[in-house]
Amino acid sequence: MCALKPSTFSWTLKPPGVTQGVTLVVTGIALLTTYQLNTLGPQFSQQPLPLLIGFGTLAVHLLRRHDLPLLAWLWWASGLLTLLWSRAPGDTINLALWELTYLAAFIAGRTRHAATLVLGLLLLNGLYTNLVSITLGGISYLSGSSLYTSAAQALPLLPVGLTLWLRHPRLKVWAAGVTVLAAYAVAMSGSRSVTVPALLVSLLALGLLHRKGVSLRVLGSVVLTMALGVAAIDAVVPKHPLLQATTVKGAMTVSTADAEQGGNLQTRLQMWEAAADLAWRHPLGVGNGAYQNAFQAYLRWPVYFSRFPHNYYLETVATGGWARMITLLLLLGLVLRASWREGRWSWGLGALGLWLSLLTDITGDMPLVMIAAFVTLGAAFGPTKATEREDLTLGSSVARFGGWGWSALLIAVTLAWFWPLRTLGSPLQQHLAWLPELKDRLPHVSPAEADLLLDHATRMNPDSFDPYRLRLALARTPAQQERALQEVIERFPYAYLRAYLDLAALKTQQQDVPAAQVVLKQGIERFSRTTSPLGLTLTPYHNKELLRAARKELNRLLR
C-alpha cells in the first residue's frame, strides 16, 4: 500500500494497527449506540446513553500519554467543578457524563480512519433521516431540527473532501461523492448558521489549494461539478428538498421578520444579551449545563423565550464561568495551530467551520453534533509522537500519576449517576433532582409524595422555573394557587406574564380589587418594556395577547 505525503494531508492508506483497530471498533459501536439520538432532544433532556461506550474508549487510551491535550482535560474538569455551586446540579453532572463521550470522540478522531468513519456515517444517517422526513411531510426548518443538526455534522467534510478530491487521484471518486453529498446536506437545511461557515471554509480550502499549485481552471471545474451534482440529486429526490428549503425557509424568514419586528437576528441578539448579562453577573457560572433551568430567574427584562442562548460560547461562559471559556478557546487555538503547522489544515478548516456554526445556533446542545465537533478536533490535532508537546499533554510522570487520578475521578462521576442507591427511596435524590426525571415521576405518585418531590426539586434547583410551574399545576385550593402564583412572580418577575393575570383573577374573586389592580399594573409595567439595556427592540411575541388581555382587565377594574 502507498503512503501519502503528510505535508499535504497527513493521510495514510496503510492498514490500521492494533490501537487504531480498537479505536475503530469502539467508534463503530459508539455510533450504533448513538444512532437513536437524532430522534431525541438536547443533552439536558436525556440520560447519557452512550456514556459506557465513551468511558470504554477513554479506559483503553487513558494511560497513554498523548491521547488528550491537557487543555481538553481542564475544559472537562472545570465544568465538573461547577457542581460545587451549580444552580441545577443534576444537569451539571449529567452534562459532565455527556462530555466524557465528547472527549472519547476527540481520542477516536486522532485516528483519521475513525474520524472519517464517524463523519461519513453521520452524513449518511442524516441524509436518510431528512429525506424520509421530507417525503413523509414531517420536516421542520427550526433550530435543533434534524436538518440543522445533520448539516452541522456534514460541514467538516467539505474542506476535507475538497482536499482529497484535488490532491489525491486515487481517492478522487470517493472524495467527490462525499463532498457533493456533504454540500447537499448543508444546502438542503436552509440554515444560515451552517451555510455561511460552510461557504467560508470551502472558499478558504479552495484558496489554499490554489496556493499549493491547483490551477483556477481545475478549481472552477470542481465547483461546477459540485453545483451540478447537488442540482442533480435534488432533481431526482422526491419533493426536491433543496428547492423547498430556498422557498419555504425564505418565506418563513420574511414572515418572521414582519411579525417579530426584527426576525431571527433580532431575537438572537436578545438571547445573547440576556446570556451575556448572566455571565457578567456570575463570573464563575451558574453551573455547567444549568442554563435552561436557571436563566429565567436572572432576567431583568422580557426577552424572546428560548431555553438556549443560540450561542455555545455564551452558554459556556454563563454556565461554566470565564475560566472554562478561556480554556475552551485555548484548546481550539491549540488544535487549529497544530493542524496548520503539521499539514492537517483541511481538518483544521473543517473544525473551524463547525465550531463557527455554534456561534448562532443551539447545535452545541445536541449530542451527535458535539460528537462530530470533537471527532473533527481530534482529527485536526492528529497523532502526536512521544517526544512532542510534552507540556501540553499528560506526559512523563504526570501521565503515570495523573492517569490513575483521572481514572478514579471518571469512575466516581459515573457511579454518582448510575449506582442504585435504594436507601434514598427516590432516584431524584440519586440524580440530584434531575428535572426530566421529576416530570416523568409526578403523574404516578400521590399528592403528598408530589409535594415532597417538588420541595426536594426546588431546594436542589432554586433558580429553575419548572418546579414552581409544576407546583402551580398541582395546586388544589385557591390558597395553594395564590401562594404558588406569588412565588412565581417573586422569583421570576420577567418569565411568566400569565401568573399576573391569574393572581389578579384570584384577588378579584376574593373581592380584593385594589390588590388585583396592583398586580395587573406591575405585570403590564414589566412586560410592556420595548427596548433592552443595549437598545435592542424586544420581541417577546408570546406576551402580546396576554398584555392586551391584562390592559383590558385593568381598565374594567378601574371603571
C-alpha positions as CSV (number, residue, x, y, z in Angstrom):
1,M,0.0,0.0,0.0
2,C,1.2,3.5,-0.7
3,A,1.5,6.3,1.9
4,L,0.6,9.8,1.0
5,K,2.8,12.8,2.0
6,P,2.0,14.1,5.4
7,S,2.9,17.6,4.4
8,T,-0.1,17.8,2.1
9,F,-2.8,16.0,4.0
10,S,-1.3,13.6,6.6
11,W,-3.4,10.7,5.5
12,T,-2.2,7.2,5.3
13,L,-3.6,4.3,3.4
14,K,-1.7,1.7,5.5
15,P,-3.9,-0.7,7.4
16,P,-4.6,0.5,10.9
17,G,-2.6,-1.0,13.8
18,V,-3.9,-2.7,16.9
19,T,-4.6,0.6,18.7
20,Q,-6.2,2.1,15.6
21,G,-8.3,-1.1,15.2
22,V,-9.6,-0.9,18.7
23,T,-10.4,2.7,18.2
24,L,-12.3,1.9,15.0
25,V,-14.3,-0.9,16.7
26,V,-15.2,1.2,19.7
27,T,-16.1,4.1,17.5
28,G,-18.4,1.9,15.4
29,I,-20.2,0.6,18.5
30,A,-20.5,4.1,19.8
31,L,-22.1,5.2,16.5
32,L,-24.6,2.3,16.7
33,T,-25.4,3.3,20.3
34,T,-25.8,6.9,19.5
35,Y,-27.9,6.4,16.3
36,Q,-31.1,6.9,18.2
37,L,-30.0,10.3,19.5
38,N,-31.0,12.0,16.2
39,T,-34.7,11.5,17.2
40,L,-34.2,12.7,20.8
41,G,-33.9,16.1,22.3
42,P,-30.9,18.0,23.6
43,Q,-28.4,16.5,26.0
44,F,-30.0,18.1,29.1
45,S,-33.3,16.2,28.5
46,Q,-31.9,12.7,28.4
47,Q,-29.5,10.5,30.3
48,P,-26.1,9.9,28.8
49,L,-26.9,6.7,26.9
50,P,-23.5,6.3,25.1
51,L,-21.6,7.0,28.3
52,L,-20.4,3.5,28.7
53,I,-19.0,3.4,25.2
54,G,-17.3,6.7,25.6
55,F,-16.0,5.6,29.0
56,G,-14.7,2.4,27.4
57,T,-12.8,4.4,24.8
58,L,-11.2,6.5,27.5
59,A,-10.3,3.4,29.5
60,V,-8.4,2.0,26.5
61,H,-6.4,5.1,26.0
62,L,-6.2,6.8,29.3
63,L,-2.8,5.6,30.4
64,R,-1.2,6.5,27.1
65,R,0.5,9.9,27.4
66,H,-0.7,11.8,24.3
67,D,-4.3,10.9,23.6
68,L,-5.8,14.1,25.0
69,P,-4.3,17.6,25.4
70,L,-4.1,18.8,29.0
71,L,-6.4,21.6,27.9
72,A,-9.1,19.2,27.0
73,W,-9.0,17.6,30.5
74,L,-9.0,21.1,32.1
75,W,-12.1,22.0,30.0
76,W,-13.9,18.9,31.2
77,A,-12.8,19.3,34.8
78,S,-13.7,23.0,35.0
79,G,-17.2,22.1,34.0
80,L,-17.4,19.3,36.6
81,L,-16.0,21.7,39.2
82,T,-19.1,23.9,38.9
83,L,-21.1,21.1,40.6
84,L,-19.9,22.7,43.9
85,W,-22.1,25.8,43.2
86,S,-24.4,24.7,40.4
87,R,-28.0,26.0,40.5
88,A,-29.1,22.8,38.8
89,P,-26.6,20.1,40.0
90,G,-28.5,17.2,38.2
91,D,-27.9,18.9,34.9
92,T,-24.3,19.6,35.7
93,I,-23.3,16.0,36.5
94,N,-25.4,14.8,33.6
95,L,-23.6,17.1,31.1
96,A,-20.2,16.0,32.7
97,L,-21.1,12.5,31.7
98,W,-22.0,13.5,28.2
99,E,-18.8,15.4,27.9
100,L,-16.8,12.3,28.6
101,T,-18.3,11.0,25.4
102,Y,-17.0,14.1,23.6
103,L,-13.5,13.5,25.0
104,A,-13.7,9.9,23.7
105,A,-14.8,11.3,20.3
106,F,-11.6,13.5,20.4
107,I,-9.5,10.5,21.1
108,A,-11.1,8.4,18.3
109,G,-10.8,11.3,15.9
110,R,-7.0,11.3,16.3
111,T,-7.1,8.1,14.2
112,R,-8.0,9.6,10.9
113,H,-9.8,6.4,9.8
114,A,-12.1,6.7,12.8
115,A,-12.8,10.3,12.1
116,T,-13.8,9.6,8.5
117,L,-15.9,6.7,9.7
118,V,-17.8,8.8,12.2
119,L,-18.4,11.8,9.9
120,G,-19.3,9.6,6.9
121,L,-21.8,7.5,8.8
122,L,-23.3,10.6,10.4
123,L,-23.6,12.1,6.9
124,L,-25.4,9.1,5.5
125,N,-27.6,8.8,8.6
126,G,-28.6,12.5,8.5
127,L,-29.4,12.4,4.8
128,Y,-31.5,9.3,5.2
129,T,-33.4,10.8,8.2
130,N,-34.1,14.1,6.4
131,L,-35.1,12.6,3.1
132,V,-37.6,10.2,4.8
133,S,-39.0,13.1,6.9
134,I,-39.4,15.3,3.8
135,T,-41.0,12.6,1.8
136,L,-43.5,12.0,4.7
137,G,-44.1,15.7,5.1
138,G,-42.7,15.9,8.7
139,I,-39.7,18.2,8.2
140,S,-39.1,21.4,10.2
141,Y,-36.8,24.3,9.4
142,L,-36.2,25.3,13.0
143,S,-33.1,25.3,15.2
144,G,-32.4,21.9,16.6
145,S,-34.2,20.1,13.9
146,S,-32.7,17.1,12.1
147,L,-32.0,19.3,9.1
148,Y,-29.9,21.7,11.1
149,T,-28.0,19.1,13.1
150,S,-27.3,17.0,10.0
151,A,-25.9,20.0,8.2
152,A,-23.6,20.8,11.1
153,Q,-22.3,17.2,11.1
154,A,-21.7,17.3,7.3
155,L,-19.9,20.7,7.3
156,P,-16.3,19.4,8.2
157,L,-16.4,17.0,5.2
158,L,-16.4,19.9,2.8
159,P,-12.8,21.1,3.1
160,V,-11.6,17.6,3.8
161,G,-13.4,16.2,0.7
162,L,-12.2,19.0,-1.5
163,T,-8.6,18.4,-0.5
164,L,-8.8,14.7,-1.1
165,W,-10.6,15.3,-4.4
166,L,-7.9,17.7,-5.7
167,R,-4.7,16.3,-4.2
168,H,-5.1,12.5,-4.2
169,P,-6.1,11.0,-7.5
170,R,-6.7,7.5,-6.1
171,L,-9.4,8.8,-3.8
172,K,-10.9,11.2,-6.3
173,V,-14.2,9.5,-7.0
174,W,-14.8,8.7,-3.3
175,A,-13.9,12.2,-2.3
176,A,-16.1,13.8,-5.0
177,G,-19.1,11.8,-3.9
178,V,-18.6,12.6,-0.2
179,T,-18.1,16.3,-1.0
180,V,-21.2,16.6,-3.1
181,L,-23.3,14.7,-0.5
182,A,-22.0,17.0,2.3
183,A,-22.7,20.1,0.2
184,Y,-26.3,18.8,-0.4
185,A,-26.8,18.1,3.3
186,V,-25.7,21.7,4.1
187,A,-27.7,23.4,1.3
188,M,-31.0,21.5,1.9
189,S,-31.0,22.6,5.5
190,G,-31.7,26.2,4.8
191,S,-29.7,27.0,7.9
192,R,-27.7,30.2,7.7
193,S,-25.8,29.3,10.8
194,V,-24.3,26.4,8.9
195,T,-24.3,27.6,5.3
196,V,-22.2,30.8,6.0
197,P,-19.4,28.9,7.8
198,A,-19.5,26.2,5.2
199,L,-19.1,28.7,2.4
200,L,-16.3,30.4,4.3
201,V,-14.2,27.3,5.0
202,S,-14.8,25.9,1.4
203,L,-13.5,29.2,-0.1
204,L,-10.5,29.1,2.3
205,A,-9.8,25.5,1.2
206,L,-10.0,26.4,-2.5
207,G,-7.7,29.3,-1.9
208,L,-5.1,27.2,-0.1
209,L,-5.3,24.6,-2.7
210,H,-4.7,27.2,-5.4
211,R,-1.6,28.4,-3.4
212,K,-0.3,24.8,-3.4
213,G,-0.5,24.6,-7.2
214,V,-4.0,23.7,-8.2
215,S,-5.0,25.9,-11.2
216,L,-8.0,28.1,-11.3
217,R,-9.4,26.1,-14.2
218,V,-9.3,22.9,-12.1
219,L,-10.9,24.7,-9.1
220,G,-13.6,26.1,-11.4
221,S,-14.4,22.6,-12.8
222,V,-14.6,21.2,-9.3
223,V,-17.0,23.9,-8.1
224,L,-19.1,23.4,-11.3
225,T,-19.2,19.7,-10.7
226,M,-20.3,20.2,-7.1
227,A,-23.1,22.5,-8.2
228,L,-24.3,20.1,-10.9
229,G,-24.1,17.2,-8.5
230,V,-26.2,19.0,-5.9
231,A,-28.7,20.0,-8.5
232,A,-28.9,16.5,-9.9
233,I,-29.5,15.0,-6.5
234,D,-32.3,17.5,-5.8
235,A,-33.9,16.9,-9.2
236,V,-34.3,13.1,-8.6
237,V,-35.2,13.2,-4.9
238,P,-38.9,13.4,-4.2
239,K,-40.3,16.9,-3.2
240,H,-36.9,18.5,-4.1
241,P,-35.7,19.4,-0.6
242,L,-33.2,22.0,-1.8
243,L,-35.8,23.9,-3.8
244,Q,-38.2,23.5,-0.9
245,A,-35.6,24.9,1.5
246,T,-35.0,28.0,-0.6
247,T,-38.7,28.8,-1.0
248,V,-40.2,27.7,2.3
249,K,-37.4,28.9,4.6
250,G,-37.2,32.2,2.7
251,A,-40.9,32.7,3.2
252,M,-40.6,31.8,6.9
253,T,-37.8,34.3,7.3
254,V,-39.7,37.2,5.7
255,S,-42.9,36.4,7.6
256,T,-41.0,36.1,10.9
257,A,-39.3,39.4,10.3
258,D,-42.6,41.1,9.7
259,A,-44.3,39.5,12.7
260,E,-41.5,39.8,15.2
261,Q,-40.1,43.2,14.2
262,G,-36.6,42.0,13.6
263,G,-36.8,38.4,12.8
264,N,-34.2,35.8,13.6
265,L,-31.2,38.2,14.0
266,Q,-33.1,40.4,16.4
267,T,-34.3,37.5,18.6
268,R,-30.7,36.0,18.5
269,L,-29.3,39.4,19.8
270,Q,-31.9,39.4,22.6
271,M,-30.9,36.0,23.8
272,W,-27.2,36.8,23.5
273,E,-27.7,39.9,25.6
274,A,-29.5,38.0,28.3
275,A,-26.8,35.3,28.4
276,A,-24.0,37.9,28.4
277,D,-25.8,39.7,31.3
278,L,-25.9,36.4,33.3
279,A,-22.3,35.7,32.5
280,W,-21.2,39.2,33.6
281,R,-23.1,38.9,36.9
282,H,-21.9,35.3,37.6
283,P,-18.2,35.1,36.5
284,L,-18.0,31.5,38.0
285,G,-21.1,30.5,36.1
286,V,-24.4,29.1,37.3
287,G,-23.4,25.5,36.8
288,N,-22.3,23.7,33.6
289,G,-25.4,22.6,31.8
290,A,-27.7,24.6,34.0
291,Y,-28.6,27.5,31.6
292,Q,-32.1,26.2,30.6
293,N,-33.0,25.8,34.3
294,A,-31.5,29.0,35.7
295,F,-31.7,31.8,33.1
296,Q,-35.3,32.8,33.8
297,A,-34.6,33.7,37.4
298,Y,-31.9,36.2,36.3
299,L,-33.9,38.0,33.6
300,R,-34.1,41.8,34.2
301,W,-36.3,42.5,31.1
302,P,-38.7,40.5,29.0
303,V,-36.9,38.6,26.2
304,Y,-37.8,36.3,23.3
305,F,-38.2,33.0,25.2
306,S,-35.7,30.2,24.5
307,R,-34.1,27.6,26.7
308,F,-31.0,28.0,24.6
309,P,-29.0,31.2,24.1
310,H,-28.2,30.0,20.5
311,N,-24.5,30.6,21.1
312,Y,-22.4,27.8,22.6
313,Y,-19.7,30.2,23.7
314,L,-22.0,32.5,25.6
315,E,-23.7,29.5,27.2
316,T,-20.3,28.2,28.2
317,V,-19.2,31.4,29.9
318,A,-22.7,31.8,31.6
319,T,-22.7,28.3,33.0
320,G,-19.1,27.2,33.3
321,G,-17.6,30.6,34.0
322,W,-14.9,32.7,32.3
323,A,-12.1,30.3,33.2
324,R,-13.8,27.5,31.3
325,M,-14.5,29.7,28.4
326,I,-10.8,30.7,28.2
327,T,-9.8,27.1,28.5
328,L,-12.1,26.2,25.6
329,L,-10.7,29.0,23.4
330,L,-7.1,27.9,24.2
331,L,-8.0,24.3,23.3
332,L,-9.5,25.4,19.9
333,G,-6.5,27.6,19.3
334,L,-4.1,24.8,20.1
335,V,-5.8,22.4,17.7
336,L,-6.1,24.9,14.8
337,R,-2.4,25.8,15.2
338,A,-1.4,22.2,15.3
339,S,-3.5,21.4,12.2
340,W,-1.8,24.3,10.3
341,R,1.8,23.5,11.3
342,E,1.6,19.8,10.8
343,G,-0.1,19.7,7.4
344,R,-3.7,18.8,8.5
345,W,-5.1,22.2,7.6
346,S,-8.2,20.7,5.8
347,W,-9.3,19.1,9.0
348,G,-8.5,22.3,10.8
349,L,-10.8,24.2,8.4
350,G,-13.5,21.6,9.0
351,A,-13.2,22.1,12.7
352,L,-13.2,25.9,12.3
353,G,-16.4,25.8,10.2
354,L,-18.3,23.5,12.6
355,W,-17.2,25.5,15.7
356,L,-18.1,28.7,14.0
357,S,-21.6,27.4,13.4
358,L,-22.0,27.0,17.2
359,L,-22.0,30.8,17.4
360,T,-25.5,31.2,16.2
361,D,-27.4,28.0,16.8
362,I,-28.4,25.5,19.5
363,T,-26.5,22.7,18.0
364,G,-23.9,22.9,20.8
365,D,-26.6,21.3,23.0
366,M,-27.1,18.4,20.6
367,P,-25.0,15.2,21.4
368,L,-24.3,14.0,17.9
369,V,-23.3,17.5,16.7
370,M,-20.8,17.8,19.6
371,I,-19.5,14.2,19.0
372,A,-18.9,15.3,15.4
373,A,-17.3,18.6,16.6
374,F,-14.8,16.8,18.9
375,V,-14.1,14.0,16.4
376,T,-13.1,16.8,14.0
377,L,-10.9,18.4,16.6
378,G,-9.2,15.1,17.2
379,A,-8.5,14.7,13.5
380,A,-7.2,18.2,13.2
381,F,-4.9,17.7,16.3
382,G,-3.7,14.4,14.8
383,P,-1.4,11.8,16.2
384,T,1.5,13.0,18.3
385,K,4.9,11.5,18.7
386,A,6.0,10.7,22.2
387,T,8.6,13.5,22.1
388,E,6.2,16.2,21.0
389,R,4.2,18.7,23.1
390,E,5.1,17.2,26.5
391,D,4.0,20.5,28.1
392,L,0.5,20.3,26.5
393,T,-0.4,16.7,27.2
394,L,-0.4,14.3,30.1
395,G,3.2,13.3,29.7
396,S,6.0,11.5,31.6
397,S,5.4,11.3,35.4
398,V,2.2,13.3,35.1
399,A,0.8,10.6,32.9
400,R,1.5,7.8,35.4
401,F,0.2,9.7,38.4
402,G,-2.5,11.7,36.7
403,G,-3.7,8.8,34.7
404,W,-4.8,6.9,37.8
405,G,-6.2,10.2,39.3
406,W,-8.3,10.8,36.2
407,S,-9.4,7.2,36.2
408,A,-10.6,7.5,39.8
409,L,-12.4,10.7,39.0
410,L,-14.2,9.3,36.0
411,I,-15.3,6.2,37.9
412,A,-16.6,8.4,40.8
413,V,-18.6,10.6,38.4
414,T,-20.1,7.6,36.7
415,L,-21.0,5.8,39.9
416,A,-22.5,9.0,41.3
417,W,-25.1,8.9,38.5
418,F,-25.7,5.2,37.8
419,W,-25.1,3.4,41.1
420,P,-28.5,2.4,42.5
421,L,-29.0,4.0,45.9
422,R,-32.0,2.1,47.2
423,T,-31.8,3.5,50.7
424,L,-32.7,7.0,49.5
425,G,-36.0,5.8,48.2
426,S,-36.1,8.0,45.1
427,P,-34.0,8.3,42.0
428,L,-34.5,12.0,42.3
429,Q,-32.1,12.0,45.2
430,Q,-29.6,9.8,43.5
431,H,-29.6,12.0,40.4
432,L,-29.6,15.3,42.3
433,A,-33.2,16.1,41.4
434,W,-32.7,15.9,37.7
435,L,-35.8,17.7,36.4
436,P,-36.7,15.5,33.4
437,E,-37.0,12.6,35.9
438,L,-39.2,14.7,38.1
439,K,-41.6,15.4,35.2
440,D,-41.8,11.7,34.4
441,R,-42.4,10.7,38.0
442,L,-45.0,13.2,39.2
443,P,-48.1,11.8,37.3
444,H,-47.6,8.4,39.1
445,V,-47.4,9.5,42.7
446,S,-49.8,10.6,45.4
447,P,-50.4,14.4,46.1
448,A,-48.4,14.1,49.3
449,E,-45.4,12.5,47.6
450,A,-45.7,15.0,44.8
451,D,-45.3,17.8,47.4
452,L,-42.2,16.1,48.8
453,L,-40.7,15.6,45.4
454,L,-41.3,19.3,44.5
455,D,-39.9,20.5,47.7
456,H,-36.7,18.5,47.1
457,A,-36.5,19.6,43.5
458,T,-36.9,23.3,44.5
459,R,-34.2,23.0,47.0
460,M,-31.8,21.4,44.5
461,N,-32.8,23.7,41.6
462,P,-33.6,27.0,43.3
463,D,-33.5,29.0,40.1
464,S,-35.5,26.7,37.9
465,F,-38.9,27.7,36.8
466,D,-40.1,24.1,36.3
467,P,-40.7,23.1,39.9
468,Y,-42.7,26.2,40.5
469,R,-44.7,25.7,37.3
470,L,-45.4,22.1,38.2
471,R,-46.4,23.1,41.8
472,L,-48.8,25.6,40.3
473,A,-50.3,23.0,38.0
474,L,-50.9,20.7,41.0
475,A,-52.3,23.4,43.3
476,R,-55.7,22.1,44.6
477,T,-57.1,25.0,46.6
478,P,-57.3,28.8,46.0
479,A,-54.8,29.4,48.8
480,Q,-52.3,27.0,47.3
481,Q,-52.8,28.6,43.9
482,E,-52.3,32.1,45.3
483,R,-49.1,31.1,47.2
484,A,-47.7,29.4,44.1
485,L,-48.5,32.4,41.8
486,Q,-46.9,34.8,44.3
487,E,-43.8,32.7,44.4
488,V,-43.6,32.7,40.6
489,I,-43.9,36.4,40.4
490,E,-41.4,37.0,43.1
491,R,-38.7,34.6,41.8
492,F,-39.3,35.0,38.1
493,P,-40.7,38.5,37.5
494,Y,-40.0,38.6,33.8
495,A,-40.7,35.0,32.9
496,Y,-44.5,34.4,33.1
497,L,-47.0,37.1,32.4
498,R,-49.9,34.7,32.8
499,A,-49.1,34.5,36.5
500,Y,-50.0,38.2,37.0
501,L,-53.4,37.7,35.2
502,D,-54.2,34.5,37.2
503,L,-53.2,36.1,40.5
504,A,-55.3,39.2,39.7
505,A,-58.3,36.9,38.9
506,L,-57.9,35.2,42.3
507,K,-57.8,38.6,44.1
508,T,-60.9,39.7,42.2
509,Q,-62.7,36.6,43.3
510,Q,-61.8,37.4,46.9
511,Q,-63.3,40.9,46.4
512,D,-59.8,42.4,46.8
513,V,-60.0,44.7,43.7
514,P,-57.2,47.1,44.8
515,A,-54.7,44.2,45.1
516,A,-55.8,42.9,41.7
517,Q,-55.2,46.3,40.2
518,V,-51.7,46.5,41.7
519,V,-50.8,43.0,40.4
520,L,-52.0,43.9,36.9
521,K,-50.2,47.3,36.8
522,Q,-47.0,45.5,37.9
523,G,-47.3,42.9,35.2
524,I,-48.1,45.5,32.5
525,E,-45.2,47.7,33.5
526,R,-42.7,44.9,33.4
527,F,-43.8,43.3,30.2
528,S,-44.5,46.5,28.2
529,R,-40.8,47.3,28.0
530,T,-39.8,47.7,24.4
531,T,-36.1,48.1,24.5
532,S,-33.3,46.2,26.2
533,P,-30.4,47.9,28.2
534,L,-28.3,47.8,24.9
535,G,-31.2,49.4,23.0
536,L,-32.4,46.3,21.2
537,T,-36.0,46.2,20.2
538,L,-37.6,43.5,22.4
539,T,-39.9,41.0,20.6
540,P,-41.5,38.7,23.3
541,Y,-44.2,37.8,20.8
542,H,-45.8,35.3,23.2
543,N,-46.8,38.1,25.5
544,K,-48.7,40.3,23.0
545,E,-52.1,38.7,23.6
546,L,-51.6,38.5,27.3
547,L,-50.6,42.2,27.5
548,R,-53.8,43.1,25.6
549,A,-55.9,40.9,28.0
550,A,-54.1,42.5,31.1
551,R,-54.8,46.0,29.9
552,K,-58.4,45.2,29.2
553,E,-58.9,43.6,32.6
554,L,-57.2,46.5,34.3
555,N,-59.5,49.0,32.5
556,R,-62.5,47.0,33.6
557,L,-61.4,47.0,37.2
558,L,-60.7,50.8,37.2
559,R,-64.2,51.6,36.0
